[in-house]
Amino acid sequence: MKFLMLMMLCLFTPAIAHADAKAGEKKAQICLLCHRPNSPTAYIPTMESQTREYLYIQIKAFKEKRRPDPAMQTNVARLSDRDMRDIADYFASQKPVRESFKLDAEKVTAGKAKAAELKCGACHMPDFSGKKEVPRLAGLHPKYIGAQIVAFTLAKRPHPPADGMSAISENDAEALAQYFAQLE
């Protein structure tokens, strides 16, 4: 009876639970050519400690060309579903990578206030570590996260409905980005 229950559990457990972080480490080596700390391009995020569900969804979006980026689309084109899940599991299992950023204390303070006003922590968690398909914002490069906030504001990238999101100015986006960047 226990064996039958175990088999049923395995059949109905989402496939993401069966990803292999060790296999993902090997598969992720191409990712690390660009997605690394102190990358020459600040617009490429580090992925360590990002949520596995979010990473999988984003890799799949590039593969299906729902996220426009020719380089990413090329890099993920041949990945199987299992590969994408393994890579996502690998990065999710890693500790966040800390970079040092030149931040403006006034902008950090303004960003903290704006994040509270927008209630960003309601979905992204109070510490901005993310959860399931909601990404971690803490510690991301301010140029990357600022550009993403602007893309959400301009509807160039989808974001779930959030009060005030469409009214974020470029200054607000920069302040939010600086606030998120300084978080652990």
One Martini backbone bead per residue (centre of mass of N, CA, C, O) as a GRO file, in nm:
protein
  184
    1MET     BB    1   0.058   0.063  -0.022
    2LYS     BB    2   0.298   0.258   0.002
    3PHE     BB    3   0.395   0.223  -0.287
    4LEU     BB    4   0.138   0.329  -0.424
    5MET     BB    5   0.150   0.611  -0.295
    6LEU     BB    6   0.427   0.687  -0.407
    7MET     BB    7   0.353   0.665  -0.705
    8MET     BB    8   0.127   0.875  -0.701
    9LEU     BB    9   0.300   1.110  -0.607
   10CYS     BB   10   0.495   1.107  -0.851
   11LEU     BB   11   0.277   1.156  -1.073
   12PHE     BB   12   0.156   1.438  -0.919
   13THR     BB   13   0.421   1.572  -0.922
   14PRO     BB   14   0.590   1.810  -1.018
   15ALA     BB   15   0.863   1.819  -1.226
   16ILE     BB   16   1.037   2.027  -1.068
   17ALA     BB   17   1.090   1.824  -0.827
   18HIS     BB   18   1.285   1.642  -1.046
   19ALA     BB   19   1.518   1.798  -1.054
   20ASP     BB   20   1.883   1.841  -1.138
   21ALA     BB   21   2.134   2.023  -1.010
   22LYS     BB   22   2.385   1.870  -1.102
   23ALA     BB   23   2.313   1.868  -1.401
   24GLY     BB   24   2.270   2.180  -1.416
   25GLU     BB   25   2.562   2.268  -1.379
   26LYS     BB   26   2.659   2.178  -1.658
   27LYS     BB   27   2.433   2.322  -1.830
   28ALA     BB   28   2.508   2.626  -1.707
   29GLN     BB   29   2.781   2.717  -1.834
   30ILE     BB   30   2.673   2.900  -2.062
   31CYS     BB   31   2.537   3.108  -1.875
   32LEU     BB   32   2.813   3.198  -1.722
   33LEU     BB   33   2.934   3.375  -1.947
   34CYS     BB   34   2.716   3.614  -1.857
   35HIS     BB   35   2.585   3.512  -1.574
   36ARG     BB   36   2.780   3.720  -1.387
   37PRO     BB   37   2.971   3.866  -1.195
   38ASN     BB   38   3.093   4.145  -1.332
   39SER     BB   39   2.975   4.194  -1.586
   40PRO     BB   40   3.012   4.399  -1.855
   41THR     BB   41   2.694   4.356  -1.843
   42ALA     BB   42   2.446   4.494  -1.639
   43TYR     BB   43   2.189   4.361  -1.805
   44ILE     BB   44   2.292   4.094  -1.668
   45PRO     BB   45   2.188   3.862  -1.461
   46THR     BB   46   2.198   3.700  -1.191
   47MET     BB   47   2.076   3.359  -1.075
   48GLU     BB   48   2.136   3.317  -0.803
   49SER     BB   49   1.860   3.240  -0.596
   50GLN     BB   50   1.654   3.206  -0.779
   51THR     BB   51   1.367   3.094  -0.866
   52ARG     BB   52   1.282   2.809  -1.024
   53GLU     BB   53   1.015   2.892  -1.154
   54TYR     BB   54   1.107   3.154  -1.282
   55LEU     BB   55   1.337   3.044  -1.453
   56TYR     BB   56   1.177   2.845  -1.618
   57ILE     BB   57   0.977   3.049  -1.741
   58GLN     BB   58   1.199   3.225  -1.882
   59ILE     BB   59   1.336   3.015  -2.054
   60LYS     BB   60   1.076   2.936  -2.203
   61ALA     BB   61   1.015   3.218  -2.320
   62PHE     BB   62   1.265   3.224  -2.498
   63LYS     BB   63   1.217   2.962  -2.656
   64GLU     BB   64   0.914   3.076  -2.745
   65LYS     BB   65   0.948   3.393  -2.808
   66ARG     BB   66   0.820   3.583  -2.564
   67ARG     BB   67   1.117   3.675  -2.530
   68PRO     BB   68   1.318   3.926  -2.654
   69ASP     BB   69   1.630   3.754  -2.748
   70PRO     BB   70   1.847   3.627  -2.960
   71ALA     BB   71   2.062   3.504  -2.773
   72MET     BB   72   1.872   3.346  -2.587
   73GLN     BB   73   1.721   3.189  -2.802
   74THR     BB   74   1.972   3.039  -2.899
   75ASN     BB   75   2.072   2.914  -2.621
   76VAL     BB   76   1.771   2.758  -2.572
   77ALA     BB   77   1.667   2.597  -2.825
   78ARG     BB   78   1.793   2.290  -2.730
   79LEU     BB   79   1.635   2.270  -2.484
   80SER     BB   80   1.493   2.086  -2.268
   81ASP     BB   81   1.282   2.058  -2.021
   82ARG     BB   82   1.488   1.925  -1.833
   83ASP     BB   83   1.712   2.130  -1.868
   84MET     BB   84   1.556   2.374  -1.760
   85ARG     BB   85   1.505   2.251  -1.479
   86ASP     BB   86   1.799   2.198  -1.398
   87ILE     BB   87   1.898   2.488  -1.418
   88ALA     BB   88   1.698   2.611  -1.222
   89ASP     BB   89   1.783   2.434  -0.981
   90TYR     BB   90   2.071   2.518  -0.962
   91PHE     BB   91   2.037   2.826  -0.916
   92ALA     BB   92   1.841   2.797  -0.669
   93SER     BB   93   2.072   2.641  -0.489
   94GLN     BB   94   2.216   2.903  -0.471
   95LYS     BB   95   2.380   3.154  -0.360
   96PRO     BB   96   2.393   3.467  -0.349
   97VAL     BB   97   2.535   3.719  -0.537
   98ARG     BB   98   2.771   3.963  -0.455
   99GLU     BB   99   2.780   4.296  -0.531
  100SER     BB  100   2.924   4.604  -0.599
  101PHE     BB  101   2.768   4.921  -0.559
  102LYS     BB  102   2.693   5.238  -0.664
  103LEU     BB  103   2.520   5.424  -0.424
  104ASP     BB  104   2.240   5.626  -0.337
  105ALA     BB  105   2.103   5.702  -0.040
  106GLU     BB  106   1.854   5.865  -0.138
  107LYS     BB  107   1.752   5.651  -0.338
  108VAL     BB  108   1.719   5.421  -0.141
  109THR     BB  109   1.508   5.564   0.033
  110ALA     BB  110   1.305   5.616  -0.196
  111GLY     BB  111   1.276   5.315  -0.274
  112LYS     BB  112   1.162   5.215  -0.011
  113ALA     BB  113   0.907   5.391  -0.018
  114LYS     BB  114   0.801   5.289  -0.295
  115ALA     BB  115   0.780   4.988  -0.220
  116ALA     BB  116   0.571   5.039   0.003
  117GLU     BB  117   0.357   5.181  -0.168
  118LEU     BB  118   0.339   4.931  -0.383
  119LYS     BB  119   0.374   4.652  -0.237
  120CYS     BB  120   0.608   4.451  -0.332
  121GLY     BB  121   0.624   4.245  -0.080
  122ALA     BB  122   0.360   4.084  -0.127
  123CYS     BB  123   0.504   3.911  -0.364
  124HIS     BB  124   0.838   3.933  -0.315
  125MET     BB  125   0.857   3.969  -0.034
  126PRO     BB  126   0.984   4.141   0.233
  127ASP     BB  127   1.298   4.058   0.129
  128PHE     BB  128   1.299   4.005  -0.189
  129SER     BB  129   1.331   3.671  -0.258
  130GLY     BB  130   1.091   3.539  -0.341
  131LYS     BB  131   0.826   3.317  -0.497
  132LYS     BB  132   0.833   3.103  -0.714
  133GLU     BB  133   0.719   3.301  -0.985
  134VAL     BB  134   0.853   3.514  -0.803
  135PRO     BB  135   1.106   3.722  -0.799
  136ARG     BB  136   1.407   3.815  -0.714
  137LEU     BB  137   1.549   4.144  -0.611
  138ALA     BB  138   1.772   4.097  -0.432
  139GLY     BB  139   2.090   4.210  -0.553
  140LEU     BB  140   2.043   4.335  -0.809
  141HIS     BB  141   2.127   4.507  -1.061
  142PRO     BB  142   2.032   4.829  -1.111
  143LYS     BB  143   2.030   4.833  -1.423
  144TYR     BB  144   1.854   4.590  -1.462
  145ILE     BB  145   1.604   4.649  -1.280
  146GLY     BB  146   1.542   4.926  -1.399
  147ALA     BB  147   1.483   4.827  -1.689
  148GLN     BB  148   1.249   4.639  -1.606
  149ILE     BB  149   1.062   4.848  -1.482
  150VAL     BB  150   1.030   5.012  -1.738
  151ALA     BB  151   0.914   4.779  -1.908
  152PHE     BB  152   0.662   4.746  -1.735
  153THR     BB  153   0.555   5.037  -1.757
  154LEU     BB  154   0.557   5.012  -2.093
  155ALA     BB  155   0.464   4.712  -2.170
  156LYS     BB  156   0.726   4.527  -2.269
  157ARG     BB  157   0.658   4.372  -2.000
  158PRO     BB  158   0.507   4.159  -1.806
  159HIS     BB  159   0.279   4.241  -1.533
  160PRO     BB  160   0.110   4.219  -1.284
  161PRO     BB  161  -0.125   4.369  -1.138
  162ALA     BB  162  -0.041   4.706  -1.006
  163ASP     BB  163  -0.059   4.955  -0.814
  164GLY     BB  164   0.126   5.213  -0.986
  165MET     BB  165   0.306   5.088  -1.211
  166SER     BB  166   0.236   5.288  -1.461
  167ALA     BB  167   0.354   5.553  -1.276
  168ILE     BB  168   0.647   5.504  -1.308
  169SER     BB  169   0.929   5.656  -1.304
  170GLU     BB  170   1.257   5.676  -1.372
  171ASN     BB  171   1.332   5.764  -1.085
  172ASP     BB  172   1.179   5.539  -0.941
  173ALA     BB  173   1.327   5.304  -1.077
  174GLU     BB  174   1.607   5.380  -0.971
  175ALA     BB  175   1.537   5.370  -0.671
  176LEU     BB  176   1.440   5.081  -0.659
  177ALA     BB  177   1.701   4.955  -0.768
  178GLN     BB  178   1.882   5.053  -0.536
  179TYR     BB  179   1.731   4.915  -0.311
  180PHE     BB  180   1.749   4.621  -0.413
  181ALA     BB  181   2.064   4.603  -0.443
  182GLN     BB  182   2.126   4.635  -0.117
  183LEU     BB  183   2.013   4.372  -0.073
  184GLU     BB  184   2.046   4.028   0.048
   0.00000   0.00000   0.00000
